[in-house]
Amino acid sequence: MSDSPSDVKRSPLLGEHTDEVLGELGYGADQIAALRTEKVI
């Protein structure tokens, strides 16, 4: 097993992909910014 190639990656940080996920759910950049301003996210 020690000779097997492996690519070790770190885990995502909390909230690291929030903008990307919300974008995929249909939220626009202005809506996401408003949620951040209101401290929803």
Number of C-alpha atoms within 10 A of each C-alpha: 5 5 5 5 7 8 4 6 6 5 6 8 7 7 10 9 11 12 16 12 12 14 14 10 9 9 14 13 13 9 13 17 14 13 12 11 10 9 8 8 12
